[in-house]
Amino acid sequence: MAGFKRLLKKLEVPYEGGTIPNRWINNDIKPIEKGRRTWTFWTFHNLWVLTNSNISTYMVGSSLIALGLTWWQAIIVIIVGALLSMIFIVLNSMPGAFYHLGFPIANRYVWGMYGSSFVIYNRILLSLVWYAVQAWIGGQCIYVCLEAIWPNLEDRIPNHIHATGLTSASFLTYWIFCLISLPLIWIRPHKLKIFLWVGVVSICIFEVVLLIWALATMEGFGDTITGHPNTQDTSIGWSVMYGIVSAIGGIAAGILNQNDYARFARRPRDAIYGQIASAATYSIITSVIGILVTAATQQRYGAPMWSLPDLLIAMMHAGGSRSRAAGFFAGAALVISQWGINIPGNALSGGFDLAATFPTYINIRRGSYITALLSMVVNPWQLLATASTFLAVLSSYGVFLGPMVGLMISSYYITNRRKINVDDLFRGDKTSIYWFTYGINWRAPVAWALGVFPSMPGFVSNVNFDIHVSIGWTRVYYLSFLVGFAISAVVFVALHHFFPAPNVKDFVLSPATHREVMAEYQAKWDATEYSESGVPTESVVPKDARDVESFPKDI
């Protein structure tokens, strides 16, 4: 027993920040001090290039046409969905940009110290699912590279697996991608800048070359553009809305935890302008490229190639050695781009959340590796089997995430008026103003449940085709993210107005402005910087909160 206790003690994550118990804090989830705030405008720009310039975004544009929209309707959906997503991204990143708080910690002032676990567990689940999905797509890119070297890979690796969308060869390449991703997970978030630049250069060159090749060698556009598909609903407007909300749902997980990245901003304006410049722009560009390339290659290969790896394999089989060389380098560029979305967007996200859940024993690195390991229990090949299934998965996320985002934004801007008692976010007892009732802010789960409820009949029907609901419930489901966001936000604000939390209300109504509160806590948490081992390295205490660099200018 004594030996086991010694082992547990040795596994503890070091924290040298004072007397606050490890149960609620470690160096990776505390407010990011100045030394680790290294992300500039270009870092955020590059992050969103990789988040949106990947195969998943490419497939969303093509899948909208498979849903029943014309090409120009799909482009409208892409543009509107991207712009709405960008607005939500910027709004929900402000606690990170100004207070340097991560997503799990920010939810403590929304849901309570214990109540926030509900949101964190949901986000951990999403990290597992999306890591598996992106790793599976990355495995398809590895497959392209191996197919370029050894044609007819399926014949060389006999199939002993009988499952939808899965063969022995594809399962092997999935494992290869997972293994070669492991060293990259070791990189600390504030040191990702070079990695992001490499990914951006690779994917941008690839997409430009791909588009030029497709248009320059096409035999005419296929019915992807020239056809007139039938919509699934008698009203084209509702099909368009379904596509818009599906597009938002595809990035909803990133909207939810954007504070995890904004907290590394050198200055708040770097996060704000970097997101505005890139979050919508590259989503639109990549999705439109997907539509154009699919249409331009349709007649050549006899069918629309929605999957980019499938298109590259078809290109190699139809050409000679030069086509295979091109296919190899294209596959390699896509592997790098998949690293760019999967490492920061999913592995590190899971690492942040697990570090906040078990801060005594888990830091970001440990949490990221745990995320990568546990993701293997997901079956991503089934999620991506068809375009309609893929869109259904994206849409279903919005049912639960829209209300969560609504709670975070309304809490920060309206209930708390941008005034956060940062110290109390790391106190797990009644001395914290965010303790609420037994550590749970009951207003949050009530508002969240009411936001989810209207979309549930349509959600159940969409998941289980044997269950049928009225067209009204179906159309509410089409708007799930927006409806859930609005209802939860309004209910949460109303509950805090009519049933206020006294300690929170007193703090919010205190004479200090939100700028003064931000400056005070930034100065306090910047007081000591830490090395990666958790040892204090230098004191940087400003003489006065007003001395914090350019604070009023950035608000």
C-alpha positions as CSV (number, residue, x, y, z in Angstrom):
1,M,0.0,0.0,0.0
2,A,2.8,2.4,0.9
3,G,4.5,1.5,-2.5
4,F,1.3,2.3,-4.3
5,K,1.1,5.7,-2.6
6,R,4.7,6.4,-3.5
7,L,3.8,5.6,-7.2
8,L,0.8,7.9,-7.2
9,K,3.0,10.6,-5.6
10,K,5.6,10.2,-8.4
11,L,2.9,10.4,-11.1
12,E,1.6,13.7,-9.8
13,V,1.9,16.7,-12.1
14,P,4.1,19.4,-10.6
15,Y,2.5,22.7,-9.6
16,E,4.6,25.4,-8.0
17,G,2.0,28.2,-8.1
18,G,1.1,28.5,-4.4
19,T,-1.3,27.0,-2.0
20,I,-4.2,26.2,-4.3
21,P,-4.9,22.4,-4.2
22,N,-3.9,20.3,-7.2
23,R,-7.4,19.0,-7.5
24,W,-8.4,22.2,-9.4
25,I,-5.2,23.3,-11.1
26,N,-1.9,22.5,-12.7
27,N,0.5,24.5,-14.9
28,D,-1.2,23.5,-18.1
29,I,-4.7,24.7,-17.2
30,K,-3.9,27.8,-15.1
31,P,-4.2,31.1,-16.9
32,I,-1.4,31.3,-19.5
33,E,1.4,33.6,-18.4
34,K,3.2,36.1,-20.7
35,G,6.1,33.8,-21.5
36,R,3.8,31.2,-23.1
37,R,1.6,33.7,-24.9
38,T,3.4,33.3,-28.2
39,W,0.6,33.1,-30.8
40,T,0.5,36.0,-33.2
41,F,-2.0,36.9,-35.9
42,W,-0.3,34.5,-38.3
43,T,-0.4,31.6,-35.8
44,F,-4.2,31.9,-35.6
45,H,-4.4,32.4,-39.3
46,N,-2.4,29.2,-39.9
47,L,-4.4,27.3,-37.4
48,W,-7.6,28.0,-39.2
49,V,-6.1,27.4,-42.6
50,L,-5.3,23.8,-41.4
51,T,-8.6,23.5,-39.6
52,N,-10.6,24.3,-42.8
53,S,-8.2,23.3,-45.6
54,N,-8.5,19.6,-45.2
55,I,-10.4,16.6,-46.6
56,S,-13.3,16.9,-44.2
57,T,-14.1,20.5,-45.4
58,Y,-13.5,19.4,-49.0
59,M,-16.1,16.6,-48.5
60,V,-18.7,18.9,-46.9
61,G,-18.9,21.0,-50.1
62,S,-19.4,17.9,-52.3
63,S,-21.7,16.2,-49.8
64,L,-24.1,19.2,-50.0
65,I,-24.7,18.4,-53.7
66,A,-25.2,14.7,-52.8
67,L,-27.9,16.0,-50.4
68,G,-29.9,17.4,-53.3
69,L,-28.7,21.0,-53.7
70,T,-27.5,22.5,-56.9
71,W,-23.9,23.7,-57.1
72,W,-24.8,27.4,-56.6
73,Q,-27.1,26.6,-53.7
74,A,-24.3,24.6,-52.1
75,I,-22.0,27.6,-52.4
76,I,-24.5,29.9,-50.8
77,V,-24.8,27.3,-47.9
78,I,-21.0,27.2,-47.6
79,I,-20.6,31.0,-47.4
80,V,-23.5,31.6,-45.0
81,G,-22.4,28.6,-42.8
82,A,-18.8,29.7,-42.7
83,L,-19.7,33.4,-41.8
84,L,-22.0,32.3,-39.0
85,S,-19.3,29.9,-37.7
86,M,-16.7,32.7,-37.8
87,I,-19.0,35.0,-35.7
88,F,-19.5,32.3,-33.1
89,I,-15.8,31.5,-33.1
90,V,-14.8,35.1,-32.3
91,L,-17.5,35.6,-29.7
92,N,-16.7,32.5,-27.8
93,S,-12.9,33.0,-27.8
94,M,-12.9,36.3,-25.8
95,P,-12.4,34.8,-22.3
96,G,-9.3,33.0,-23.7
97,A,-8.0,36.1,-25.4
98,F,-8.4,38.5,-22.5
99,Y,-8.3,36.3,-19.4
100,H,-6.1,33.5,-20.9
101,L,-8.5,30.9,-19.7
102,G,-9.0,27.5,-21.4
103,F,-12.3,26.0,-22.4
104,P,-12.7,23.7,-19.3
105,I,-11.9,26.5,-16.9
106,A,-14.2,29.0,-18.6
107,N,-17.1,26.6,-18.1
108,R,-16.6,26.7,-14.4
109,Y,-18.2,30.2,-14.2
110,V,-21.0,28.9,-16.4
111,W,-21.9,25.5,-15.0
112,G,-20.1,25.6,-11.6
113,M,-17.0,23.9,-10.3
114,Y,-18.4,20.4,-10.6
115,G,-21.1,21.1,-13.1
116,S,-18.5,22.0,-15.7
117,S,-17.5,18.3,-15.8
118,F,-20.6,17.6,-17.9
119,V,-19.5,19.9,-20.7
120,I,-15.9,18.7,-20.4
121,Y,-16.9,15.0,-20.7
122,N,-18.9,15.8,-23.8
123,R,-15.9,17.6,-25.4
124,I,-13.6,14.7,-24.5
125,L,-16.0,12.4,-26.3
126,L,-16.0,14.7,-29.4
127,S,-12.2,14.8,-29.3
128,L,-12.1,11.0,-29.4
129,V,-14.6,10.8,-32.2
130,W,-12.9,13.5,-34.3
131,Y,-9.4,12.2,-33.7
132,A,-10.5,8.8,-34.9
133,V,-12.3,10.3,-38.0
134,Q,-9.3,12.5,-39.0
135,A,-6.9,9.7,-38.3
136,W,-8.9,7.4,-40.5
137,I,-8.8,10.0,-43.3
138,G,-5.1,10.4,-42.7
139,G,-4.8,6.6,-43.1
140,Q,-6.4,7.0,-46.5
141,C,-3.7,9.5,-47.4
142,I,-1.1,7.0,-46.3
143,Y,-2.9,4.5,-48.5
144,V,-2.5,6.9,-51.5
145,C,1.3,7.1,-50.9
146,L,1.7,3.3,-50.6
147,E,-0.5,2.8,-53.7
148,A,1.8,5.1,-55.6
149,I,4.8,2.9,-54.6
150,W,3.2,-0.5,-54.8
151,P,0.2,-0.4,-57.1
152,N,-2.8,-2.7,-56.4
153,L,-2.2,-2.6,-52.7
154,E,-5.4,-4.5,-52.0
155,D,-4.0,-7.5,-53.9
156,R,-0.7,-7.3,-52.0
157,I,-2.5,-7.3,-48.6
158,P,-5.3,-9.9,-48.7
159,N,-8.4,-8.7,-46.9
160,H,-9.3,-10.7,-43.8
161,I,-11.7,-8.0,-42.4
162,H,-15.4,-8.0,-43.4
163,A,-16.9,-4.6,-42.3
164,T,-18.5,-1.7,-44.0
165,G,-15.8,0.5,-45.6
166,L,-12.9,-1.4,-44.1
167,T,-10.2,-3.7,-45.5
168,S,-7.0,-5.1,-44.1
169,A,-5.0,-2.6,-46.2
170,S,-7.0,0.4,-45.1
171,F,-6.9,-0.7,-41.5
172,L,-3.1,-1.0,-41.8
173,T,-2.7,2.5,-43.2
174,Y,-4.9,3.8,-40.4
175,W,-2.6,2.3,-37.8
176,I,0.5,3.7,-39.6
177,F,-1.0,7.2,-39.5
178,C,-1.8,6.9,-35.8
179,L,1.8,5.7,-35.0
180,I,3.6,8.4,-37.0
181,S,1.4,11.1,-35.3
182,L,2.6,10.2,-31.8
183,P,5.9,12.2,-31.9
184,L,4.0,15.3,-33.0
185,I,1.7,15.2,-30.0
186,W,4.8,15.9,-27.8
187,I,5.0,19.4,-29.1
188,R,3.8,22.0,-26.6
189,P,0.9,24.3,-27.8
190,H,3.0,27.5,-27.5
191,K,5.7,25.9,-29.7
192,L,3.4,24.9,-32.6
193,K,4.2,27.9,-34.9
194,I,6.7,26.2,-37.1
195,F,4.6,23.0,-37.4
196,L,1.6,25.1,-38.5
197,W,3.6,26.9,-41.1
198,V,4.8,23.7,-42.7
199,G,1.3,22.4,-42.8
200,V,-0.1,25.6,-44.4
201,V,2.5,25.7,-47.1
202,S,1.9,22.0,-48.0
203,I,-1.8,22.1,-48.2
204,C,-2.0,25.5,-50.0
205,I,0.4,24.4,-52.7
206,F,-1.5,21.1,-53.1
207,E,-4.9,22.7,-53.4
208,V,-3.7,25.2,-56.0
209,V,-2.1,22.5,-58.1
210,L,-5.1,20.2,-57.7
211,L,-7.5,22.9,-58.9
212,I,-5.3,23.9,-61.9
213,W,-4.9,20.2,-62.9
214,A,-8.6,19.5,-62.7
215,L,-9.7,22.5,-64.7
216,A,-6.9,22.4,-67.3
217,T,-7.5,18.7,-68.1
218,M,-11.2,18.4,-67.7
219,E,-13.5,17.2,-70.5
220,G,-16.3,19.4,-69.4
221,F,-18.2,19.7,-66.1
222,G,-20.3,16.7,-65.1
223,D,-23.9,16.8,-63.8
224,T,-22.4,17.8,-60.4
225,I,-22.8,21.4,-61.8
226,T,-24.9,20.9,-64.9
227,G,-27.6,18.6,-63.3
228,H,-30.7,19.6,-61.4
229,P,-31.0,17.3,-58.4
230,N,-34.1,16.9,-56.4
231,T,-34.1,18.1,-52.8
232,Q,-35.1,15.9,-49.9
233,D,-37.7,18.4,-48.8
234,T,-40.5,20.0,-50.8
235,S,-39.2,23.4,-49.8
236,I,-35.7,24.3,-51.1
237,G,-35.3,26.8,-48.4
238,W,-35.4,24.2,-45.7
239,S,-32.9,22.1,-47.5
240,V,-30.6,25.1,-47.7
241,M,-31.1,25.7,-43.9
242,Y,-30.3,22.1,-43.2
243,G,-27.1,22.5,-45.1
244,I,-26.1,25.7,-43.3
245,V,-26.7,24.2,-39.9
246,S,-24.8,21.1,-41.0
247,A,-21.9,23.2,-42.0
248,I,-21.9,24.9,-38.6
249,G,-22.2,21.5,-37.0
250,G,-19.1,20.4,-38.7
251,I,-17.0,23.0,-36.9
252,A,-19.2,23.2,-33.7
253,A,-16.6,21.3,-31.6
254,G,-14.0,23.9,-32.6
255,I,-16.4,26.7,-31.8
256,L,-17.0,25.3,-28.3
257,N,-13.4,25.1,-27.2
258,Q,-11.9,28.0,-29.0
259,N,-10.7,29.4,-25.7
260,D,-8.1,26.6,-25.5
261,Y,-6.2,28.4,-28.4
262,A,-7.2,32.0,-27.9
263,R,-5.5,31.9,-24.4
264,F,-2.1,31.6,-26.1
265,A,-2.6,34.9,-28.0
266,R,0.3,37.4,-27.6
267,R,-2.4,40.1,-27.6
268,P,-6.2,39.8,-27.8
269,R,-6.2,41.5,-31.2
270,D,-4.0,38.7,-32.6
271,A,-6.7,36.1,-31.8
272,I,-9.6,38.3,-33.0
273,Y,-8.2,39.5,-36.3
274,G,-6.5,36.1,-37.0
275,Q,-9.9,34.3,-36.6
276,I,-11.8,36.9,-38.6
277,A,-9.3,36.8,-41.5
278,S,-9.2,33.0,-41.8
279,A,-12.0,31.1,-40.1
280,A,-14.5,31.7,-42.9
281,T,-12.2,32.4,-45.8
282,Y,-10.5,29.1,-46.1
283,S,-13.6,27.1,-45.3
284,I,-15.3,28.7,-48.3
285,I,-12.2,28.3,-50.6
286,T,-11.7,24.6,-49.7
287,S,-15.3,23.7,-50.1
288,V,-15.7,25.5,-53.4
289,I,-12.5,23.7,-54.7
290,G,-14.1,20.5,-53.7
291,I,-17.1,21.2,-55.8
292,L,-15.1,22.4,-58.8
293,V,-12.7,19.5,-58.8
294,T,-15.4,16.9,-58.3
295,A,-17.4,18.4,-61.3
296,A,-14.3,18.8,-63.5
297,T,-13.2,15.2,-63.0
298,Q,-16.6,13.5,-63.1
299,Q,-16.8,12.8,-66.9
300,R,-13.2,11.6,-67.0
301,Y,-13.7,8.9,-64.3
302,G,-17.4,8.2,-65.0
303,A,-18.7,9.2,-61.6
304,P,-18.3,12.1,-59.1
305,M,-15.3,11.4,-56.8
306,W,-16.4,12.9,-53.5
307,S,-13.4,11.4,-51.6
308,L,-10.1,13.1,-52.4
309,P,-8.0,10.0,-51.7
310,D,-10.2,8.0,-54.1
311,L,-9.7,10.7,-56.8
312,L,-5.9,10.5,-56.4
313,I,-6.0,6.7,-56.7
314,A,-8.2,6.9,-59.8
315,M,-5.7,9.5,-61.3
316,M,-2.8,7.1,-60.6
317,H,-4.5,4.1,-62.1
318,A,-5.4,6.0,-65.2
319,G,-1.9,7.4,-65.7
320,G,1.7,6.2,-65.8
321,S,4.7,6.7,-63.6
322,R,4.4,10.5,-63.6
323,S,0.8,10.2,-62.2
324,R,2.0,7.9,-59.5
325,A,4.8,10.3,-58.5
326,A,2.2,13.1,-58.4
327,G,-0.1,10.9,-56.4
328,F,2.6,10.2,-53.9
329,F,3.5,13.8,-53.2
330,A,-0.2,14.7,-53.1
331,G,-0.8,12.0,-50.6
332,A,2.2,13.2,-48.5
333,A,0.8,16.8,-48.5
334,L,-2.5,15.5,-47.3
335,V,-0.9,13.6,-44.5
336,I,0.8,16.8,-43.3
337,S,-2.5,18.6,-43.5
338,Q,-4.3,15.9,-41.5
339,W,-1.6,16.3,-38.8
340,G,-2.4,20.0,-38.9
341,I,-6.0,19.5,-38.0
342,N,-5.7,16.4,-35.9
343,I,-2.9,17.3,-33.5
344,P,-4.0,20.8,-32.4
345,G,-7.7,20.4,-33.1
346,N,-8.3,17.0,-31.5
347,A,-5.3,15.5,-29.6
348,L,-4.5,18.7,-27.8
349,S,-8.2,19.5,-27.2
350,G,-8.6,16.2,-25.5
351,G,-5.4,16.9,-23.6
352,F,-6.7,20.2,-22.3
353,D,-9.9,18.6,-21.1
354,L,-8.4,15.6,-19.5
355,A,-5.8,17.9,-17.7
356,A,-8.7,19.9,-16.3
357,T,-10.6,16.8,-15.3
358,F,-7.6,15.1,-13.5
359,P,-5.1,17.9,-12.9
360,T,-3.3,16.1,-10.2
361,Y,-2.1,13.4,-12.5
362,I,-2.6,14.6,-16.1
363,N,-1.1,17.4,-18.0
364,I,-1.6,18.3,-21.7
365,R,0.9,15.8,-23.0
366,R,-0.4,12.9,-21.0
367,G,-4.0,13.9,-21.9
368,S,-3.2,14.1,-25.6
369,Y,-1.7,10.7,-25.7
370,I,-4.6,9.3,-23.8
371,T,-6.9,10.8,-26.3
372,A,-5.0,9.3,-29.2
373,L,-5.1,5.9,-27.5
374,L,-8.8,5.9,-26.6
375,S,-9.8,7.1,-30.0
376,M,-9.1,3.6,-31.4
377,V,-12.4,2.4,-29.9
378,V,-14.3,4.6,-32.4
379,N,-15.2,3.1,-35.8
380,P,-14.6,6.1,-38.1
381,W,-15.0,4.1,-41.4
382,Q,-18.7,3.7,-40.6
383,L,-19.2,7.4,-40.0
384,L,-17.7,8.2,-43.4
385,A,-19.3,5.4,-45.4
386,T,-21.7,7.7,-47.3
387,A,-22.2,11.4,-47.8
388,S,-25.6,11.3,-46.2
389,T,-24.3,9.6,-43.1
390,F,-21.4,12.1,-42.9
391,L,-23.8,15.0,-43.0
392,A,-26.1,13.3,-40.4
393,V,-23.1,13.0,-38.0
394,L,-22.2,16.7,-38.5
395,S,-25.8,17.8,-37.9
396,S,-26.2,15.7,-34.8
397,Y,-23.4,17.5,-33.0
398,G,-25.2,20.8,-33.3
399,V,-28.1,19.5,-31.3
400,F,-26.0,19.3,-28.1
401,L,-23.2,21.8,-28.8
402,G,-25.4,24.8,-29.9
403,P,-26.9,25.1,-26.4
404,M,-23.5,24.8,-24.8
405,V,-22.1,27.6,-26.9
406,G,-25.2,29.7,-26.2
407,L,-24.6,29.3,-22.4
408,M,-20.9,30.3,-22.7
409,I,-21.5,33.4,-24.8
410,S,-24.5,34.7,-22.9
411,S,-22.8,34.0,-19.6
412,Y,-19.7,35.9,-20.5
413,Y,-21.3,38.9,-22.2
414,I,-24.6,39.3,-20.3
415,T,-24.7,37.5,-17.0
416,N,-21.1,38.2,-16.0
417,R,-20.7,41.4,-18.1
418,R,-17.1,40.3,-19.0
419,K,-16.0,40.4,-15.4
420,I,-14.5,37.1,-14.2
421,N,-13.0,36.3,-10.8
422,V,-10.2,34.2,-12.1
423,D,-8.9,33.2,-8.6
424,D,-12.2,31.7,-7.7
425,L,-12.2,29.4,-10.8
426,F,-9.5,27.4,-9.0
427,R,-11.2,27.1,-5.6
428,G,-13.3,24.0,-5.1
429,D,-15.3,25.0,-2.1
430,K,-17.8,27.5,-0.8
431,T,-15.2,30.3,-0.8
432,S,-15.5,30.4,-4.6
433,I,-18.3,32.6,-6.0
434,Y,-18.7,29.9,-8.7
435,W,-19.5,27.2,-6.2
436,F,-23.2,27.9,-6.6
437,T,-25.2,25.0,-5.2
438,Y,-23.0,22.1,-4.2
439,G,-20.6,23.0,-7.0
440,I,-23.3,23.1,-9.7
441,N,-25.0,26.1,-11.2
442,W,-28.4,24.5,-11.7
443,R,-29.4,27.3,-14.1
444,A,-27.0,25.9,-16.8
445,P,-28.3,22.3,-17.0
446,V,-31.9,23.6,-17.0
447,A,-31.2,26.1,-19.8
448,W,-29.2,23.5,-21.8
449,A,-32.0,20.8,-21.5
450,L,-34.6,23.3,-22.8
451,G,-32.3,24.2,-25.7
452,V,-31.8,20.6,-26.7
453,F,-35.4,19.4,-26.3
454,P,-37.0,21.0,-29.5
455,S,-34.4,19.2,-31.7
456,M,-34.6,15.8,-30.1
457,P,-37.6,14.3,-32.1
458,G,-35.9,15.2,-35.4
459,F,-32.5,14.0,-34.1
460,V,-33.9,10.6,-33.1
461,S,-35.7,10.3,-36.4
462,N,-32.5,11.2,-38.3
463,V,-30.5,8.6,-36.4
464,N,-33.1,5.9,-36.5
465,F,-35.0,5.8,-39.9
466,D,-37.6,3.5,-38.4
467,I,-38.9,6.4,-36.3
468,H,-41.0,9.0,-38.1
469,V,-41.9,12.4,-36.8
470,S,-43.9,15.3,-38.3
471,I,-42.3,17.7,-40.8
472,G,-42.5,20.4,-38.2
473,W,-40.2,18.6,-35.8
474,T,-37.9,17.7,-38.7
475,R,-37.5,21.3,-39.7
476,V,-36.8,22.3,-36.1
477,Y,-34.0,19.8,-36.2
478,Y,-32.7,21.4,-39.4
479,L,-32.1,24.5,-37.3
480,S,-30.8,22.6,-34.3
481,F,-27.6,24.6,-33.6
482,L,-29.3,28.0,-34.0
483,V,-32.5,27.1,-32.1
484,G,-30.6,25.4,-29.2
485,F,-28.1,28.4,-29.0
486,A,-30.9,31.0,-28.8
487,I,-33.2,29.1,-26.3
488,S,-30.4,28.2,-23.9
489,A,-28.9,31.7,-24.0
490,V,-32.3,33.4,-23.3
491,V,-33.3,30.9,-20.6
492,F,-29.9,31.1,-18.8
493,V,-29.9,34.9,-18.7
494,A,-33.5,34.9,-17.5
495,L,-32.8,32.4,-14.7
496,H,-29.9,34.5,-13.5
497,H,-32.0,37.6,-13.6
498,F,-34.9,36.2,-11.6
499,F,-32.9,33.8,-9.5
500,P,-29.5,35.4,-9.2
501,A,-26.5,33.8,-7.6
502,P,-25.8,36.3,-4.8
503,N,-22.0,36.1,-4.8
504,V,-21.7,36.3,-8.6
505,K,-24.2,39.2,-8.7
506,D,-22.2,41.2,-6.1
507,F,-19.0,40.7,-8.0
508,V,-20.5,41.7,-11.3
509,L,-22.1,44.8,-9.8
510,S,-18.8,45.9,-8.1
511,P,-17.5,49.3,-9.0
512,A,-14.5,48.0,-11.0
513,T,-14.9,47.9,-14.8
514,H,-14.3,44.8,-16.8
515,R,-11.1,46.3,-18.1
516,E,-9.8,46.9,-14.6
517,V,-10.8,43.3,-13.6
518,M,-9.0,41.9,-16.7
519,A,-5.9,43.9,-16.0
520,E,-5.8,43.0,-12.3
521,Y,-6.0,39.3,-12.9
522,Q,-3.6,39.3,-15.8
523,A,-1.0,41.1,-13.7
524,K,-1.6,38.7,-10.8
525,W,-1.2,35.5,-12.9
526,D,1.7,36.9,-14.8
527,A,3.6,37.4,-11.5
528,T,5.5,34.1,-11.9
529,E,6.4,32.3,-15.1
530,Y,7.2,28.6,-15.1
531,S,9.4,26.3,-17.0
532,E,8.0,23.2,-18.6
533,S,9.0,21.2,-15.5
534,G,6.8,23.4,-13.3
535,V,9.6,25.3,-11.6
536,P,9.3,29.1,-11.2
537,T,11.8,31.0,-13.5
538,E,11.3,34.7,-13.0
539,S,9.1,37.3,-11.4
540,V,7.3,39.7,-13.7
541,V,4.9,41.5,-11.4
542,P,3.8,44.9,-12.7
543,K,3.9,47.8,-10.2
544,D,0.3,48.5,-11.1
545,A,-2.4,46.7,-13.0
546,R,-2.5,49.6,-15.4
547,D,1.1,48.7,-16.4
548,V,-0.1,45.6,-18.2
549,E,1.0,45.9,-21.8
550,S,-1.5,47.6,-24.1
551,F,-4.5,46.3,-22.2
552,P,-7.0,49.1,-22.9
553,K,-6.0,49.2,-26.5
554,D,-6.9,45.5,-27.0
555,I,-10.4,45.6,-25.5
